[in-house]
Amino acid sequence: MGKHSSAVTRSNTNRRSVYITAVGLLVLSLGAVFVVRSFGSEAGADGFLGGGKACADPTQVQLATTPEMQAPLEAAAKSLAAKGGKDGTPCVQVTITAAPSAQIARDVARGSDNRPDLWVPDSSLWVAQADDGQSVPSIAVASIATTPMVIVSRRENFADTSSWLRIMAANDPALLDPLSTSPGALTLLAVQSERQKTSASDGQVSQLVVPLAQKLGSMARPYTDVNALFGRADQDGSKIVVPATEQSFVKYQEAHPEAQLRAIQPDTGTLSLDYPIVVTAKSDTDAVNDAAQALATELLTDGATQARDQAGFRDTTMSPLGGGRGVGDVNQLPKPTSEAIDTTLQNWTRLSLSTHSLAVIDISGSMAEKVGTKTRMQLTIEAAVGGLSLFPDSAELGLWTFSTTIGQDKADYKPLVPIAPLSKRQRGKIVDQLKIQHPIPNGGTGLYDTAIAAVRQVRQEYKSNAVNTVLLFTDGKNDDPGSPTLAQAVQALKAQQDPSRPVRIIALGMGPEANADELSALAGATGGAAYVARNPGDLKNVFIDALQSR
């Protein structure tokens, strides 16, 4: 803390992108705008404050908050400074900086010179992310305002409002970046938290989250402008649903009274942004804590309460907004734990990484066997074609088939489509090749040689900014008499591994003859995973599970 001028200053600074990782922050703050104002100072400030003599030697407090909370805190800081330290109020000068919560969490965690003394993030979920390795910032005031999460869309898209999962699965969710915005993170947490009420399975959640992460994670710039998303959602015929705060929706409605948008709370309930006051100072923490308590007291005055409501924020008890605005009474979902927050964001980070994969399809003779009215080959091809829709255009995918002695120099595998970005042309090539495949009569399953060769191929084309995998589809076990043993194959796969450049096998077994132990051994040697679909109807879920395990 130090001395600051009483003048009002403004500065605009673009901050570089970062992300939340398992060991700290990997957050993305695009185009962060910083606006700094000081309230309460030495002689001369009383004129700016509109009367009253300011105290002679105020404690200097740097406060950072989100842009939408800046105005209410400015009013509280002005009111506190006007009291000049009288009647037991602390004598402080508050310098207010507006910046995204993710950015401040990054600054605090990294010991940046931009570290404030006090911090009002939009959600307490960021507090644990601001751990600098020495101490986690302490919460001085649990909340000064709240706003619940809602889902915003055109009215016709809310035929089923029973849960977050159902609303988003039935429409086109446009999710603010979970790694840099609280609304984005809380949306993912709400889907998980409501499972206590809906009993939704892991597979049902994955069917929503995996393709969503693939789609949004492949974007050059994740969504961070909620008003732009509201504008897209308001277009005629739009199926876009936007998880957002009630406060942002209310302010958008005021600015766009002609908009045909509606905000709803899913029947299961919602999570809320809670705006705590957090002590992030390294020294003089008692004085800073006193300033936090004094600011909170100023925010409880009648004038501050009215200003907060006008700004679209609820009080700390979640009372509905005045004038019938917003969604009225809300039901709260269980608040996520720190562990749940870390796990959810780490999973999103992993799932949203780009893909560099080789799909390897079994075309041995046993793939001709029927399961119901379709052959295993037909079911496999349907699953593979359907799986293509889960990958964004930026993903890279190639195609091989395998049996025994079907390739060059009697190799057990045959390259069909080289790995390349999934442009419309690349997708067409893969689909066209899949559709003309047929089981090789009396063809064996050259599984081991193929697995070794496929991993070697992906390693040769390794992409450091992507998840590198082999997607191995088979209905049986290795029956190539000229191949290595399972132990030899496992050893060969382990010998290829480089922890800094991993290539994992994701094995998908189909039917009663698929050998789960064999597939697990091959996949495990690469740090991958194996899944077996005993029934045709399980293929889609197995494919989702395989993508999630990457």
C-alpha positions as CSV (number, residue, x, y, z in Angstrom):
1,M,0.0,0.0,0.0
2,G,1.2,3.6,-0.6
3,K,0.2,7.2,-1.4
4,H,-1.9,8.0,-4.4
5,S,-3.3,11.2,-5.9
6,S,-6.9,12.0,-5.4
7,A,-7.4,12.7,-9.1
8,V,-9.5,10.3,-11.2
9,T,-7.3,8.5,-13.7
10,R,-8.2,6.0,-16.4
11,S,-6.0,3.5,-18.2
12,N,-6.7,0.7,-20.8
13,T,-4.5,-2.3,-20.8
14,N,-4.8,-5.4,-22.9
15,R,-3.8,-8.5,-20.9
16,R,-2.4,-11.6,-22.5
17,S,-4.3,-14.9,-22.4
18,V,-3.7,-17.5,-19.7
19,Y,-5.3,-20.8,-18.7
20,I,-6.3,-22.8,-15.5
21,T,-4.2,-25.9,-15.1
22,A,-4.1,-28.6,-12.4
23,V,-1.3,-26.8,-10.6
24,G,-2.7,-23.3,-10.8
25,L,-4.3,-20.8,-13.2
26,L,-4.9,-21.4,-16.9
27,V,-7.4,-18.5,-17.3
28,L,-8.1,-16.5,-20.4
29,S,-8.8,-12.8,-20.1
30,L,-9.2,-11.2,-23.5
31,G,-9.2,-7.5,-24.0
32,A,-9.3,-6.7,-20.2
33,V,-10.1,-3.0,-19.6
34,F,-8.8,-1.3,-16.5
35,V,-10.4,1.8,-15.1
36,V,-8.9,3.4,-12.0
37,R,-10.5,5.9,-9.7
38,S,-9.3,7.2,-6.3
39,F,-11.7,8.3,-3.5
40,G,-10.7,10.1,-0.3
41,S,-7.2,11.6,0.1
42,E,-5.2,14.4,1.5
43,A,-6.1,18.1,1.5
44,G,-8.1,19.1,-1.6
45,A,-10.1,16.0,-1.9
46,D,-13.0,17.4,0.1
47,G,-14.0,19.5,-2.9
48,F,-14.1,16.5,-5.1
49,L,-16.2,14.6,-2.6
50,G,-18.7,17.4,-2.3
51,G,-18.1,18.7,1.2
52,G,-16.6,17.8,4.5
53,K,-12.9,17.8,5.5
54,A,-11.0,14.6,4.5
55,C,-8.7,13.1,7.1
56,A,-5.1,14.2,6.9
57,D,-3.2,10.9,6.5
58,P,-5.5,8.3,5.0
59,T,-4.6,4.6,4.6
60,Q,-4.0,3.9,0.9
61,V,-6.0,0.9,-0.3
62,Q,-5.9,-0.5,-3.8
63,L,-9.1,-2.3,-4.6
64,A,-9.8,-4.4,-7.7
65,T,-13.3,-5.4,-8.8
66,T,-15.2,-6.5,-11.9
67,P,-16.5,-3.8,-14.3
68,E,-20.1,-4.3,-13.4
69,M,-19.5,-3.8,-9.7
70,Q,-17.3,-0.7,-10.1
71,A,-20.1,1.9,-9.8
72,P,-21.6,0.6,-6.5
73,L,-18.2,0.4,-4.9
74,E,-17.3,3.8,-6.2
75,A,-20.4,5.2,-4.4
76,A,-19.5,3.4,-1.2
77,A,-15.9,4.6,-1.4
78,K,-17.1,8.2,-1.9
79,S,-19.4,7.9,1.1
80,L,-16.7,6.4,3.3
81,A,-14.2,9.1,2.3
82,A,-16.7,11.9,3.0
83,K,-16.8,10.8,6.6
84,G,-13.1,11.6,6.9
85,G,-12.4,9.0,9.6
86,K,-15.1,10.3,12.0
87,D,-17.4,8.3,14.3
88,G,-15.0,5.3,14.2
89,T,-14.8,4.9,10.5
90,P,-11.4,4.2,9.1
91,C,-9.5,7.0,7.4
92,V,-8.8,5.5,3.9
93,Q,-8.2,6.4,0.3
94,V,-9.5,3.7,-2.0
95,T,-8.2,3.4,-5.5
96,I,-10.6,1.3,-7.5
97,T,-9.5,-0.8,-10.5
98,A,-11.9,-2.6,-12.8
99,A,-10.7,-5.9,-14.3
100,P,-12.0,-9.4,-14.9
101,S,-11.8,-11.7,-11.9
102,A,-9.7,-14.2,-13.7
103,Q,-7.1,-11.6,-14.4
104,I,-6.8,-10.5,-10.8
105,A,-6.6,-14.1,-9.7
106,R,-3.7,-14.6,-12.1
107,D,-2.0,-11.5,-10.8
108,V,-2.3,-12.5,-7.2
109,A,-1.2,-16.1,-7.8
110,R,1.9,-15.0,-9.7
111,G,2.9,-12.2,-7.3
112,S,2.4,-9.6,-9.9
113,D,3.0,-5.9,-9.2
114,N,-0.6,-5.4,-10.1
115,R,-1.7,-7.3,-6.9
116,P,-4.4,-5.2,-5.1
117,D,-4.9,-4.9,-1.3
118,L,-8.6,-5.7,-1.6
119,W,-10.4,-7.6,-4.3
120,V,-14.1,-8.0,-5.1
121,P,-14.3,-10.9,-7.6
122,D,-17.7,-11.7,-9.0
123,S,-17.5,-15.2,-7.5
124,S,-15.8,-16.8,-4.6
125,L,-14.8,-19.6,-6.9
126,W,-11.7,-17.5,-7.9
127,V,-10.4,-17.2,-4.4
128,A,-8.7,-20.6,-4.3
129,Q,-7.3,-19.9,-7.8
130,A,-5.4,-16.9,-6.4
131,D,-3.1,-19.1,-4.2
132,D,0.4,-17.7,-4.6
133,G,2.0,-20.8,-3.0
134,Q,2.4,-19.1,0.4
135,S,-1.2,-18.3,1.3
136,V,-4.7,-18.2,0.0
137,P,-6.3,-14.8,0.2
138,S,-8.8,-14.4,3.1
139,I,-12.4,-13.5,2.7
140,A,-13.2,-10.4,4.8
141,V,-16.9,-10.1,3.8
142,A,-18.6,-13.2,2.4
143,S,-20.8,-11.2,0.0
144,I,-21.9,-7.7,-0.8
145,A,-24.3,-8.5,-3.6
146,T,-25.6,-11.5,-5.6
147,T,-26.9,-12.4,-9.0
148,P,-28.2,-15.9,-10.0
149,M,-27.3,-17.7,-13.1
150,V,-30.1,-18.0,-15.7
151,I,-30.5,-19.3,-19.2
152,V,-31.5,-16.8,-21.8
153,S,-33.0,-17.6,-25.2
154,R,-36.1,-17.1,-27.3
155,R,-39.3,-18.3,-25.6
156,E,-39.9,-21.2,-28.1
157,N,-36.6,-22.8,-27.0
158,F,-37.9,-23.5,-23.4
159,A,-40.3,-26.4,-24.0
160,D,-38.5,-28.3,-21.4
161,T,-37.1,-26.4,-18.4
162,S,-36.6,-29.3,-16.1
163,S,-32.8,-29.0,-15.9
164,W,-29.7,-27.3,-17.1
165,L,-28.7,-30.5,-18.9
166,R,-32.0,-30.9,-20.8
167,I,-32.2,-27.3,-21.8
168,M,-28.7,-27.1,-23.2
169,A,-28.8,-30.6,-24.8
170,A,-32.0,-29.7,-26.7
171,N,-30.6,-26.4,-28.1
172,D,-27.4,-24.8,-29.2
173,P,-25.6,-23.6,-26.0
174,A,-23.3,-20.6,-26.4
175,L,-21.2,-20.8,-23.3
176,L,-19.0,-18.0,-22.0
177,D,-15.4,-19.2,-21.6
178,P,-15.3,-21.3,-18.4
179,L,-11.6,-20.7,-17.9
180,S,-11.9,-16.9,-17.8
181,T,-15.5,-16.1,-16.8
182,S,-17.6,-17.0,-13.7
183,P,-20.8,-17.5,-15.7
184,G,-19.1,-20.1,-17.9
185,A,-17.5,-22.0,-15.0
186,L,-20.8,-21.9,-13.0
187,T,-22.7,-23.3,-15.9
188,L,-20.5,-26.4,-15.9
189,L,-20.8,-26.6,-12.2
190,A,-24.6,-26.3,-12.3
191,V,-24.8,-29.3,-14.6
192,Q,-22.8,-31.3,-12.2
193,S,-24.5,-30.0,-9.0
194,E,-28.0,-30.7,-10.3
195,R,-27.2,-34.4,-10.7
196,Q,-28.1,-34.8,-7.0
197,K,-31.7,-34.1,-8.1
198,T,-31.8,-35.6,-11.5
199,S,-29.6,-38.6,-11.2
200,A,-28.2,-37.9,-14.6
201,S,-25.5,-40.4,-15.6
202,D,-21.9,-39.7,-16.5
203,G,-22.7,-40.6,-20.0
204,Q,-25.6,-38.1,-20.3
205,V,-23.4,-35.3,-19.0
206,S,-20.6,-36.3,-21.3
207,Q,-22.8,-36.3,-24.3
208,L,-23.3,-32.6,-23.7
209,V,-20.0,-31.5,-22.3
210,V,-17.6,-33.4,-24.6
211,P,-18.8,-32.0,-28.0
212,L,-19.3,-28.6,-26.4
213,A,-15.7,-28.5,-25.1
214,Q,-14.5,-29.7,-28.5
215,K,-16.5,-27.0,-30.3
216,L,-15.7,-24.1,-28.0
217,G,-12.2,-25.1,-27.3
218,S,-11.3,-25.0,-31.0
219,M,-12.4,-21.4,-31.3
220,A,-9.6,-18.8,-31.9
221,R,-11.2,-16.6,-29.3
222,P,-13.6,-18.1,-26.7
223,Y,-16.8,-16.3,-26.0
224,T,-16.4,-13.5,-23.4
225,D,-18.9,-10.9,-24.5
226,V,-22.3,-11.9,-23.2
227,N,-24.2,-9.0,-24.9
228,A,-22.9,-10.2,-28.3
229,L,-24.3,-13.7,-27.5
230,F,-27.6,-12.2,-26.4
231,G,-27.8,-10.5,-29.8
232,R,-27.2,-13.8,-31.6
233,A,-29.7,-15.6,-29.5
234,D,-32.4,-13.0,-30.3
235,Q,-32.3,-13.6,-34.1
236,D,-35.4,-15.1,-35.7
237,G,-35.3,-18.9,-35.5
238,S,-32.2,-19.0,-33.3
239,K,-31.7,-22.1,-31.2
240,I,-29.0,-20.5,-29.2
241,V,-29.3,-20.6,-25.4
242,V,-27.0,-18.4,-23.3
243,P,-26.2,-19.2,-19.7
244,A,-25.6,-15.8,-18.1
245,T,-26.2,-13.8,-15.0
246,E,-29.6,-12.3,-14.2
247,Q,-27.8,-8.9,-13.8
248,S,-26.4,-9.0,-17.3
249,F,-29.8,-10.0,-18.8
250,V,-31.6,-7.3,-16.9
251,K,-29.2,-4.6,-18.1
252,Y,-29.5,-6.0,-21.7
253,Q,-33.3,-5.8,-21.5
254,E,-33.1,-2.2,-20.4
255,A,-30.8,-1.3,-23.4
256,H,-32.8,-3.5,-25.9
257,P,-36.5,-3.3,-24.9
258,E,-37.4,-4.8,-28.3
259,A,-35.5,-8.0,-27.7
260,Q,-37.6,-11.2,-27.9
261,L,-35.5,-12.9,-25.2
262,R,-36.6,-14.6,-22.0
263,A,-34.6,-15.6,-18.9
264,I,-35.5,-18.7,-16.9
265,Q,-34.2,-20.6,-14.0
266,P,-34.1,-24.4,-14.6
267,D,-36.5,-26.3,-12.3
268,T,-33.6,-27.9,-10.6
269,G,-32.3,-24.6,-9.3
270,T,-29.3,-22.4,-9.9
271,L,-25.9,-21.2,-8.7
272,S,-25.1,-17.6,-8.0
273,L,-22.3,-15.1,-8.2
274,D,-21.6,-13.8,-4.7
275,Y,-19.2,-10.9,-4.9
276,P,-17.1,-11.3,-1.7
277,I,-14.6,-8.8,-0.4
278,V,-11.2,-10.5,-0.3
279,V,-8.0,-9.3,1.5
280,T,-5.1,-9.8,-0.9
281,A,-2.6,-7.5,0.8
282,K,0.7,-8.8,1.9
283,S,1.1,-6.4,4.7
284,D,-1.1,-4.2,7.0
285,T,-3.8,-6.7,6.6
286,D,-5.7,-5.5,9.8
287,A,-6.0,-2.0,8.3
288,V,-7.1,-3.4,5.0
289,N,-9.6,-5.7,6.7
290,D,-11.1,-2.7,8.5
291,A,-11.4,-0.9,5.2
292,A,-13.3,-3.9,3.8
293,Q,-15.7,-3.9,6.7
294,A,-16.3,-0.2,6.4
295,L,-17.0,-0.5,2.6
296,A,-19.4,-3.3,3.3
297,T,-21.2,-1.1,5.9
298,E,-21.6,1.7,3.4
299,L,-23.1,-0.7,0.9
300,L,-25.9,-1.4,3.4
301,T,-27.3,2.1,3.5
302,D,-30.6,2.9,1.9
303,G,-29.1,4.8,-0.9
304,A,-26.6,2.1,-1.7
305,T,-29.3,-0.6,-1.6
306,Q,-31.4,1.3,-4.1
307,A,-28.3,1.8,-6.4
308,R,-27.5,-1.9,-6.2
309,D,-31.0,-2.9,-7.2
310,Q,-30.9,-0.4,-10.1
311,A,-27.7,-1.9,-11.3
312,G,-29.4,-5.3,-11.4
313,F,-27.9,-6.9,-8.4
314,R,-29.7,-8.7,-5.6
315,D,-28.9,-8.4,-1.9
316,T,-27.0,-11.1,0.0
317,T,-30.2,-13.1,0.8
318,M,-31.1,-13.4,-2.9
319,S,-34.3,-11.3,-2.6
320,P,-36.0,-10.7,-6.0
321,L,-35.2,-7.5,-7.9
322,G,-37.6,-4.6,-7.7
323,G,-40.1,-3.8,-10.4
324,G,-40.7,-7.4,-11.4
325,R,-37.4,-7.6,-13.2
326,G,-35.4,-10.8,-13.5
327,V,-36.6,-14.3,-12.7
328,G,-38.2,-13.7,-9.2
329,D,-37.6,-16.2,-6.4
330,V,-34.8,-18.7,-7.0
331,N,-33.9,-22.1,-5.7
332,Q,-30.2,-22.6,-4.9
333,L,-28.3,-25.6,-6.0
334,P,-25.7,-27.0,-3.6
335,K,-22.6,-24.8,-3.6
336,P,-19.7,-26.6,-5.3
337,T,-16.6,-27.5,-3.3
338,S,-13.1,-26.3,-4.1
339,E,-12.4,-29.8,-5.3
340,A,-15.4,-29.8,-7.6
341,I,-14.3,-26.5,-9.1
342,D,-10.8,-27.7,-9.7
343,T,-11.9,-31.0,-11.3
344,T,-14.5,-29.4,-13.5
345,L,-12.2,-26.7,-14.9
346,Q,-9.3,-29.2,-15.3
347,N,-11.6,-31.6,-17.2
348,W,-12.8,-28.7,-19.5
349,T,-9.2,-27.7,-20.2
350,R,-8.3,-31.3,-21.1
351,L,-11.4,-31.9,-23.3
352,S,-11.1,-28.6,-25.1
353,L,-7.6,-29.3,-26.4
354,S,-7.3,-29.9,-30.1
355,T,-7.2,-33.5,-31.4
356,H,-4.6,-35.2,-33.6
357,S,-5.9,-38.8,-34.0
358,L,-5.8,-41.8,-36.2
359,A,-8.9,-44.0,-36.4
360,V,-8.1,-47.6,-37.0
361,I,-11.1,-49.8,-38.0
362,D,-11.2,-53.7,-37.8
363,I,-12.4,-55.2,-41.1
364,S,-11.6,-58.9,-40.2
365,G,-14.0,-61.6,-41.1
366,S,-15.8,-61.7,-37.8
367,M,-17.1,-58.1,-38.5
368,A,-19.5,-59.7,-40.9
369,E,-21.5,-61.3,-38.1
370,K,-24.9,-59.8,-37.5
371,V,-26.1,-58.1,-34.4
372,G,-29.9,-57.8,-34.9
373,T,-30.4,-56.7,-38.4
374,K,-27.0,-55.2,-39.0
375,T,-23.5,-56.5,-39.1
376,R,-20.8,-55.4,-36.7
377,M,-19.1,-53.6,-39.5
378,Q,-22.2,-51.6,-40.3
379,L,-22.6,-50.7,-36.6
380,T,-19.0,-49.7,-36.3
381,I,-19.1,-47.5,-39.4
382,E,-22.3,-45.8,-38.1
383,A,-20.6,-45.1,-34.8
384,A,-17.5,-43.8,-36.5
385,V,-19.5,-41.6,-38.9
386,G,-21.6,-40.3,-36.0
387,G,-18.4,-39.7,-34.0
388,L,-17.1,-37.4,-36.6
389,S,-19.7,-34.8,-35.6
390,L,-18.2,-34.6,-32.2
391,F,-14.9,-33.2,-33.6
392,P,-14.6,-29.5,-34.6
393,D,-13.1,-28.6,-38.0
394,S,-9.8,-27.8,-36.3
395,A,-9.4,-31.4,-35.1
396,E,-7.1,-33.6,-37.2
397,L,-8.1,-37.1,-38.0
398,G,-6.9,-39.9,-40.4
399,L,-8.2,-43.4,-41.2
400,W,-6.7,-46.9,-41.4
401,T,-8.3,-50.3,-41.6
402,F,-6.8,-53.6,-40.4
403,S,-7.2,-57.4,-40.7
404,T,-4.3,-59.7,-41.7
405,T,-1.9,-59.1,-44.6
406,I,-4.1,-56.5,-46.3
407,G,-1.5,-53.8,-46.7
408,Q,1.7,-53.1,-48.4
409,D,4.3,-55.9,-48.0
410,K,1.6,-58.0,-46.4
411,A,1.2,-55.6,-43.4
412,D,-1.9,-56.2,-41.2
413,Y,-3.0,-52.6,-41.7
414,K,-3.8,-50.4,-44.7
415,P,-3.6,-46.5,-44.6
416,L,-6.6,-45.0,-46.3
417,V,-6.8,-41.3,-45.4
418,P,-3.8,-39.4,-44.0
419,I,-4.2,-37.4,-40.8
420,A,-5.4,-33.8,-41.7
421,P,-7.7,-31.1,-40.3
422,L,-11.4,-32.0,-40.6
423,S,-12.3,-29.7,-43.4
424,K,-15.4,-30.5,-45.4
425,R,-13.2,-32.3,-47.9
426,Q,-11.4,-34.4,-45.2
427,R,-14.7,-35.4,-43.6
428,G,-15.9,-36.4,-47.0
429,K,-12.9,-38.5,-47.7
430,I,-13.2,-40.4,-44.4
431,V,-16.9,-41.0,-44.8
432,D,-16.5,-42.2,-48.3
433,Q,-13.8,-44.6,-47.4
434,L,-15.8,-45.9,-44.4
435,K,-18.9,-46.6,-46.5
436,I,-17.1,-48.8,-49.0
437,Q,-15.4,-51.0,-46.4
438,H,-16.5,-54.6,-46.0
439,P,-15.3,-57.5,-43.9
440,I,-12.5,-59.6,-45.4
441,P,-13.7,-63.2,-45.7
442,N,-11.7,-65.4,-43.4
443,G,-9.6,-62.4,-42.5
444,G,-7.9,-62.6,-39.1
445,T,-7.4,-59.8,-36.5
446,G,-3.9,-58.5,-36.7
447,L,-4.4,-56.4,-33.6
448,Y,-0.9,-56.3,-32.1
449,D,1.1,-55.3,-35.2
450,T,-1.5,-52.7,-36.1
451,A,-1.5,-51.1,-32.6
452,I,2.3,-50.8,-32.7
453,A,2.4,-49.4,-36.2
454,A,-0.5,-46.9,-35.6
455,V,1.2,-45.5,-32.5
456,R,4.5,-45.2,-34.4
457,Q,2.7,-43.3,-37.2
458,V,1.0,-40.8,-34.9
459,R,4.3,-40.3,-33.1
460,Q,6.0,-39.5,-36.4
461,E,3.4,-36.7,-37.0
462,Y,3.2,-35.6,-33.4
463,K,1.5,-32.3,-32.7
464,S,2.6,-30.6,-29.4
465,N,-0.5,-28.4,-29.1
466,A,-2.9,-31.3,-29.4
467,V,-4.0,-34.6,-27.8
468,N,-2.4,-37.3,-29.9
469,T,-4.3,-40.6,-29.9
470,V,-5.0,-43.8,-31.8
471,L,-8.7,-44.7,-31.8
472,L,-8.7,-48.5,-32.2
473,F,-12.0,-50.2,-33.1
474,T,-12.2,-54.0,-33.0
475,D,-14.6,-56.8,-32.3
476,G,-12.2,-59.5,-31.4
477,K,-8.8,-60.5,-30.1
478,N,-5.5,-60.9,-31.9
479,D,-5.5,-64.1,-34.0
480,D,-2.5,-63.4,-36.3
481,P,-0.1,-66.4,-35.9
482,G,2.8,-64.3,-37.2
483,S,2.4,-61.4,-34.7
484,P,4.3,-60.9,-31.4
485,T,2.8,-62.1,-28.2
486,L,0.7,-59.8,-26.0
487,A,3.6,-59.3,-23.7
488,Q,5.9,-58.5,-26.6
489,A,3.4,-56.0,-28.0
490,V,3.0,-54.3,-24.6
491,Q,6.7,-54.0,-24.3
492,A,7.0,-52.6,-27.8
493,L,4.4,-50.0,-27.1
494,K,6.1,-49.0,-23.8
495,A,9.4,-48.7,-25.6
496,Q,7.9,-46.1,-27.9
497,Q,6.5,-43.9,-25.1
498,D,7.9,-40.5,-24.3
499,P,6.2,-38.9,-21.3
500,S,6.7,-35.4,-22.8
501,R,5.2,-36.5,-26.1
502,P,2.4,-39.0,-25.2
503,V,0.5,-41.0,-27.8
504,R,-2.3,-42.9,-26.3
505,I,-4.4,-45.8,-27.6
506,I,-8.1,-45.5,-26.9
507,A,-9.4,-48.9,-27.7
508,L,-13.1,-49.5,-28.5
509,G,-14.2,-53.1,-28.3
510,M,-17.5,-54.3,-29.8
511,G,-19.5,-57.5,-29.2
512,P,-19.1,-60.5,-27.0
513,E,-15.8,-61.6,-28.5
514,A,-13.9,-58.4,-27.7
515,N,-11.2,-59.2,-25.2
516,A,-11.4,-56.5,-22.6
517,D,-8.2,-57.6,-20.9
518,E,-6.2,-57.7,-24.1
519,L,-7.4,-54.2,-25.1
520,S,-6.8,-52.8,-21.6
521,A,-3.2,-54.2,-21.7
522,L,-2.5,-52.5,-25.1
523,A,-4.1,-49.2,-24.1
524,G,-2.6,-49.2,-20.7
525,A,0.9,-49.6,-22.2
526,T,0.4,-46.1,-23.7
527,G,-1.4,-44.5,-20.8
528,G,-4.7,-44.8,-22.7
529,A,-8.0,-46.6,-21.9
530,A,-10.2,-49.4,-23.2
531,Y,-13.9,-49.6,-23.5
532,V,-16.2,-52.4,-24.6
533,A,-19.7,-52.1,-26.0
534,R,-21.5,-55.4,-25.5
535,N,-24.7,-54.1,-27.1
536,P,-25.0,-52.1,-30.3
537,G,-26.9,-49.4,-28.5
538,D,-23.8,-48.8,-26.3
539,L,-21.6,-47.7,-29.2
540,K,-22.4,-44.0,-29.0
541,N,-21.8,-43.8,-25.3
542,V,-18.6,-45.8,-25.6
543,F,-17.4,-43.3,-28.2
544,I,-18.2,-40.4,-25.9
545,D,-16.4,-42.1,-23.1
546,A,-13.4,-42.8,-25.3
547,L,-13.1,-39.1,-26.2
548,Q,-13.5,-38.0,-22.6
549,S,-10.6,-40.3,-21.5
550,R,-8.2,-38.6,-23.8
